[in-house]
Amino acid sequence: MRVLLIFLYLLSWLNTTQAQDSVTGSWSVTGNYHHGFLIAHRPMVVSLQKNHLNALEFSILKTTSGSKAWHNIYNNPEIGISFSGWNTGNDEQLGNTYALIPFINFPLIKNNKHQFAIKFGWGVGYVEKTFDSDNNYKNIVIGSHLNCALQFQPNYSFNIGEQLMLGGGLNITHFSNGSAATPNLGINFASITAGARYRFAKTASGSRANIPAFTRTTRITAFAAASFKETYPAEGNKYAAFTLSGSRFHQISPKIGLGYGVDLFYDGSAVKKQEQKGGTVKNDLDYFKSGVHAGCELAIADVTLLLNMGGYLFNRVTGDGTFYHRFGIRYQAGSNIFVCMNLKSHWAKADFIEWGIGYRINRQTKK
């Protein structure tokens, strides 16, 4: 959660007047080597740390041309997709992992010789060895082969020729299934990277779009989402989960929106949770939770990154705590319709993934 807050802050600070790269609009390929370790984010994960991890990552990417306003607002970011294979350093309990991650690389400092950027991606990951009560009970971090994969990577690169760059950086990669299967403590890798990048073009011209004058808007959104989740003990039953949510956000800059809203949740696992705590479900209201949230949104063309922090007003299920969080991504599928995928959690503990569809209304306020 702290990493995401830092990421949003850095992008809001990004200067849009940096010198433009002379090869905007060009395609590139990169190869990177990772060396690092499995993060023991809980004491029980320490036993899974065996040896240092190693990985190879290959990407194809394109520097945006500057032909759209958001290209220039974010200093001509790079858009691409990467494939990585990881030797986790624990062949017995974890095996190898693989990830296919679409990403955006946001330059914070850029000129014709150097670039410092932050790469953020969200895709799918595969874990070779998962929890099994009979054969792999020591793997207490992940219960499914297929997972979501997130990547956060500050990186630096410099030119050594017209088409070749060398560089390196720091990396955090996270695997989680959003409690679709337990256990789901998640797998976190930290690594340093080193690699090379080859551009297919020496020069490429781009038509630089003007950045329109910023107009403050108020955005009202509502979405409905459905999911399923599994509770402990591992390899148990799966339960339905639903969300209804409404928000009011104020766009305070071309990038950042701040706002608040209300949520209504249905949790089909309420019976199981109450039984585990020695209680019982008294009536159907015990399946429902309600809360209020505040948050921020980062707008990138038709994509919005979302971070909410909320508190329950009504929740009879013990053990979840007072606060909940939501990190998500939305894609604007029409003038008013959007689709979304959000991870709802209680601090670092995933609750479920919200797969939803929503409606948005924009209202202009003032320039």
C-alpha positions in Angstrom: 0.0 0.0 0.0 2.9 2.4 0.8 4.5 1.6 -2.5 1.3 2.5 -4.4 1.0 5.8 -2.5 4.6 6.7 -3.4 3.9 5.8 -7.0 0.9 8.0 -7.3 2.7 10.9 -5.6 5.7 10.7 -8.0 3.4 10.7 -11.0 1.5 13.7 -9.7 4.8 15.5 -9.3 6.0 14.6 -12.8 7.1 17.7 -14.8 5.5 17.8 -18.3 8.1 20.2 -19.7 11.1 17.8 -19.7 13.1 17.6 -22.9 11.5 15.3 -25.4 13.3 12.1 -26.5 14.4 12.3 -30.2 13.0 8.8 -30.9 9.4 9.2 -29.8 7.1 6.8 -31.5 9.8 4.1 -31.9 9.7 0.4 -31.0 12.3 -1.2 -28.8 13.1 -4.6 -27.2 14.7 -5.0 -23.8 16.4 -7.9 -21.9 16.9 -7.7 -18.1 18.5 -10.0 -15.5 17.1 -10.0 -12.0 18.9 -11.0 -8.8 17.2 -10.8 -5.5 15.2 -12.6 -2.8 11.8 -13.6 -1.6 10.4 -11.0 0.8 9.4 -12.5 4.2 6.5 -10.1 4.8 5.4 -12.3 7.7 7.4 -14.3 10.1 5.9 -17.6 8.9 7.3 -16.9 5.4 11.0 -17.0 6.6 11.1 -20.8 6.2 10.5 -20.4 2.5 13.6 -18.3 2.0 16.2 -20.8 0.7 18.5 -19.2 -1.8 18.7 -16.0 -3.8 16.3 -15.8 -6.8 17.2 -15.2 -10.4 15.1 -14.1 -13.3 15.2 -13.2 -17.0 12.7 -10.6 -18.3 12.1 -9.7 -22.0 9.9 -6.8 -23.2 8.7 -5.2 -26.3 7.7 -1.6 -26.0 7.0 1.6 -27.8 7.6 5.2 -26.8 4.4 7.2 -27.2 4.6 9.7 -30.1 3.3 12.8 -28.4 0.3 12.9 -30.8 -2.2 12.8 -27.8 -2.5 15.2 -24.9 -1.9 12.5 -22.3 1.4 11.6 -23.9 2.7 15.0 -23.1 1.1 15.3 -19.7 3.1 12.2 -18.7 6.3 13.2 -20.6 5.9 10.6 -23.4 5.7 7.3 -21.4 6.6 3.9 -22.9 3.9 1.3 -23.3 4.8 -2.4 -23.6 4.4 -6.0 -22.4 7.0 -8.1 -20.7 7.5 -11.8 -20.1 9.6 -13.0 -17.1 10.7 -16.3 -15.7 11.8 -16.6 -12.1 13.8 -19.2 -10.3 12.5 -18.5 -6.8 15.5 -20.1 -5.0 13.1 -22.7 -3.4 12.6 -25.5 -5.9 10.9 -27.8 -3.4 8.0 -25.6 -2.1 7.7 -22.9 -4.8 9.4 -24.0 -8.0 9.6 -21.5 -10.8 7.2 -18.7 -11.5 6.3 -16.9 -14.7 4.6 -13.5 -15.5 3.1 -11.8 -18.5 2.6 -8.2 -17.6 1.4 -5.2 -19.8 3.1 -2.1 -18.4 3.7 1.7 -18.7 7.1 3.2 -18.0 6.7 6.8 -16.8 9.8 9.0 -17.2 10.5 11.3 -14.3 13.7 12.7 -15.8 14.5 12.4 -19.5 16.8 13.9 -22.1 18.6 12.6 -25.2 21.2 10.7 -23.1 19.6 9.6 -19.8 16.3 8.5 -18.4 15.0 7.8 -14.9 11.6 6.3 -14.9 9.1 4.2 -12.9 7.6 1.1 -14.6 4.2 -0.1 -13.4 2.5 -3.2 -14.7 -0.5 -5.4 -13.9 -0.9 -8.8 -15.6 -1.1 -12.6 -15.0 1.4 -14.9 -13.2 1.8 -18.6 -13.0 3.3 -20.3 -9.9 4.6 -23.8 -10.5 4.2 -25.3 -7.0 1.2 -24.4 -4.8 -0.1 -25.4 -1.4 -1.1 -29.0 -1.0 -2.2 -30.4 2.3 -0.6 -33.8 1.5 2.5 -33.0 -0.6 3.3 -29.3 -0.2 2.0 -28.2 3.2 5.0 -25.9 3.9 3.9 -23.6 1.0 1.7 -21.3 3.1 1.8 -18.4 0.7 -0.2 -19.3 -2.4 -3.0 -21.8 -3.2 -3.4 -21.4 -6.9 -1.3 -21.7 -10.0 -2.9 -18.8 -11.8 -2.6 -15.4 -10.1 -2.6 -11.7 -10.6 1.0 -10.2 -11.0 1.9 -6.6 -10.2 5.3 -5.0 -10.9 6.8 -1.8 -9.6 10.2 -0.9 -11.0 12.2 2.4 -10.7 14.8 2.2 -13.5 17.7 4.2 -15.0 19.1 3.9 -18.5 21.6 5.8 -20.6 22.6 5.8 -24.3 25.8 4.2 -25.5 24.9 4.6 -29.2 22.1 5.9 -31.4 20.1 2.7 -30.9 21.5 0.9 -27.8 20.9 1.7 -24.1 22.2 0.1 -20.9 20.6 0.4 -17.6 19.4 -1.1 -14.3 17.1 -0.5 -11.4 15.2 -1.9 -8.5 12.1 -4.2 -8.7 9.2 -5.5 -6.7 7.0 -8.1 -8.2 3.9 -9.4 -6.4 1.8 -12.6 -7.0 -1.7 -13.0 -5.5 -5.0 -14.6 -6.3 -7.2 -12.2 -4.3 -8.3 -15.0 -1.9 -9.9 -16.9 -4.8 -8.0 -19.8 -3.3 -6.3 -20.2 0.1 -3.7 -19.8 1.3 -3.1 -16.4 -0.1 -0.4 -14.6 1.8 1.1 -13.7 -1.6 4.5 -14.0 -3.1 6.7 -10.9 -3.1 10.1 -10.7 -4.9 12.6 -7.9 -4.5 15.5 -7.7 -6.9 18.1 -5.5 -8.6 18.1 -5.5 -12.4 20.6 -4.9 -15.2 20.0 -5.1 -18.9 20.1 -3.6 -22.4 17.6 -2.0 -24.8 17.7 -1.9 -28.5 15.7 0.6 -30.5 14.7 -0.3 -34.1 14.9 3.3 -35.3 17.6 5.9 -35.0 15.1 8.7 -35.2 11.3 9.0 -35.4 9.3 12.1 -35.6 6.1 12.7 -33.7 3.5 15.4 -34.0 3.3 17.0 -30.6 -0.3 17.6 -29.4 -1.2 20.7 -27.4 -2.1 20.2 -23.8 -5.6 21.8 -23.5 -6.3 24.2 -20.6 -7.3 22.2 -17.6 -10.9 22.3 -16.6 -12.0 21.2 -13.2 -14.7 18.5 -13.3 -16.8 16.6 -10.8 -17.2 12.9 -11.5 -20.0 10.8 -10.2 -19.5 7.0 -10.6 -21.3 3.9 -9.6 -20.4 0.2 -10.2 -21.6 -3.3 -9.4 -19.1 -6.1 -9.0 -19.2 -9.9 -8.4 -16.6 -12.4 -7.3 -15.9 -15.5 -5.3 -13.6 -16.2 -2.4 -12.2 -19.0 -0.3 -11.7 -18.9 3.5 -9.4 -20.7 5.7 -8.7 -23.6 6.3 -7.1 -24.0 2.9 -8.8 -26.1 0.2 -12.3 -25.3 1.6 -15.5 -24.1 0.0 -15.9 -21.1 -2.2 -18.4 -18.3 -1.5 -20.0 -15.6 -3.6 -19.2 -11.9 -2.9 -20.9 -8.8 -4.4 -20.3 -5.1 -4.3 -22.3 -2.0 -4.9 -20.3 1.3 -4.8 -20.9 5.0 -5.5 -18.4 7.8 -5.5 -18.0 11.5 -6.1 -14.6 12.6 -7.2 -13.2 16.1 -8.0 -10.5 16.2 -10.8 -8.0 18.7 -9.2 -5.3 18.4 -12.0 -5.0 16.7 -15.4 -3.7 13.6 -13.5 -5.2 13.4 -10.0 -8.8 13.2 -8.7 -9.7 13.2 -5.1 -13.0 12.1 -3.6 -15.2 10.0 -1.4 -18.0 7.5 -1.6 -20.1 4.7 0.0 -20.0 0.9 -0.4 -22.3 -2.0 0.2 -20.9 -5.5 0.3 -22.4 -9.0 0.4 -20.1 -11.7 1.8 -21.3 -15.3 1.4 -18.5 -16.5 3.7 -20.0 -14.8 6.8 -21.4 -18.1 8.2 -18.1 -19.8 8.0 -16.2 -16.8 9.5 -18.6 -16.6 12.4 -18.4 -20.3 13.1 -14.6 -20.1 13.2 -14.9 -17.3 15.8 -17.4 -19.3 17.9 -20.4 -17.3 16.8 -23.5 -17.8 14.6 -25.3 -15.9 11.9 -28.4 -14.3 13.5 -30.1 -13.2 10.3 -29.6 -12.3 6.7 -28.2 -8.9 7.6 -25.0 -10.6 8.9 -24.1 -11.3 5.2 -23.9 -7.6 4.5 -21.4 -4.9 5.3 -21.5 -1.1 4.5 -18.8 1.5 4.7 -17.5 4.8 3.5 -14.3 5.5 1.6 -12.0 8.3 0.5 -9.4 8.0 -2.2 -7.5 9.2 -5.2 -7.6 8.4 -8.9 -4.8 8.7 -11.5 -6.2 9.3 -15.0 -4.2 8.0 -18.0 -6.2 8.4 -21.2 -9.1 5.8 -21.0 -7.4 4.0 -18.0 -7.8 5.1 -14.4 -5.8 3.7 -11.4 -7.7 3.8 -8.2 -6.7 3.7 -4.5 -9.4 3.9 -1.8 -9.2 3.6 2.0 -12.4 2.9 3.8 -14.0 2.2 7.1 -17.0 -0.1 7.9 -20.2 1.5 9.3 -21.9 -1.9 9.6 -20.1 -5.2 9.9 -21.2 -8.0 12.2 -18.4 -10.4 11.0 -15.6 -10.4 13.5 -12.0 -10.6 12.5 -12.1 -8.3 9.5 -11.2 -5.2 11.5 -12.5 -1.6 11.1 -10.8 -0.6 7.8 -10.8 -1.9 4.3 -8.9 -0.8 1.1 -9.4 -1.0 -2.6 -6.7 -0.8 -5.3 -8.0 -1.1 -8.9 -7.9 -0.3 -12.5 -10.7 1.0 -14.7 -11.1 1.1 -18.5 -13.5 3.6 -20.1 -15.4 1.4 -22.6 -17.7 4.3 -23.8 -18.6 7.8 -23.0 -20.2 6.8 -19.7 -19.6 3.0 -19.3 -16.5 1.5 -17.7 -15.3 -1.9 -16.6 -13.1 -2.5 -13.6 -11.0 -4.9 -11.7 -10.3 -4.0 -8.0 -8.6 -5.8 -5.2 -10.4 -5.3 -1.9 -8.3 -6.0 1.1 -8.0 -5.5 4.9 -4.5 -3.9 5.0 -2.2 -6.5 3.5 -4.8 -9.3 3.6 -6.8 -9.8 0.4 -10.6 -10.1 0.8 -11.6 -10.6 -2.8 -11.2 -9.3 -6.4 -14.1 -7.1 -7.6 -14.9 -7.8 -11.3 -17.3 -5.0 -12.2 -19.1 -2.7 -14.6 -20.1 0.9 -13.9 -21.5 4.2 -15.1 -19.8 7.6 -14.9 -21.1 11.1 -15.2 -18.8 14.1 -15.7 -19.8 17.6 -14.7 -17.7 20.7 -15.5 -17.1 23.0 -12.6 -14.5 25.7 -13.4 -11.2 26.3 -15.1 
